[in-house]
Structures are given as C-alpha cells and as structure tokens.
Amino acid sequence: KAECQITVVPLGNGEYRIDAESDTPAAQRRCQAVARGYLKLCEMESPEGEDCRVRFPCGAPHDRLLGLLLFRAQNVRSTLREDEAAVSRGVLAAPSQQV
C-alpha cells in the first residue's frame, strides 16, 4: 500500500524507528500503521510525539523478532482475527491424549 520499501531501524535500548523509502503521505501512513501494529502485537510503548517509533519497556533489543513480525504488523487486524479463530477452533488431540 505504501508503494515503497518499509524498514525497521534499531536506535538502541530497545527503541526502533519505522522508515519508508519515499516521503509520500501513503508511505507515512503505512509507517504509522506498522508502528501501531507493533504496539499491539509486541506490547511495546510509543515515545510521546513519535508516530513512527516504538520501544520495548525492558530496553532490550529484539531485532529478529521485529523482522519476523514486520509482515504481520502491517495488517494487525487480520493477524488478530486469525489468532482468535485458531484459539476458537481448539487443538485436535487423540482420544488417549485428552483429559
């Protein structure tokens, strides 16, 4: 939707900036949407006045985690719906494994 590459830049102390290659309004909105997605998926914090920055309360870097979740953070509503559907379906287990 942003029609450009979105990157997550580590800033240190568990803080990250979401950047877009271009400076269009669509790219800016996409960066903000990704940041909001990370806030929901990872229980992160948003520094005041920074729409495209997120940070972990623990202050530790989690670069690989953010890389893995970038795709899901772009469409967090769909991701949360998928998770809820998976939980409602339950887990298939053999009769011998059921309690």
Stockholm file with secondary structure:
# STOCKHOLM 1.0

chainA/1-99         KAECQITVVPLGNGEYRIDAESDTPAAQRRCQAVARGYLKLCEMESPEGEDCRVRFPCGAPHDRLLGLLLFRAQNVRSTLREDEAAVSRGVLAAPSQQV
#=GR chainA/1-99 SS CCSSCEEEEEEETTEEEEEESSCCHHHHHHHHHHHHHHHHHHCCBCCTTCTTEEECTTCCCCHHHHHHHHHHHTTHHHHHHHHHHHHHHCCCCCGGGCC
#=GC SS_cons        CCSSCEEEEEEETTEEEEEESSCCHHHHHHHHHHHHHHHHHHCCBCCTTCTTEEECTTCCCCHHHHHHHHHHHTTHHHHHHHHHHHHHHCCCCCGGGCC
//
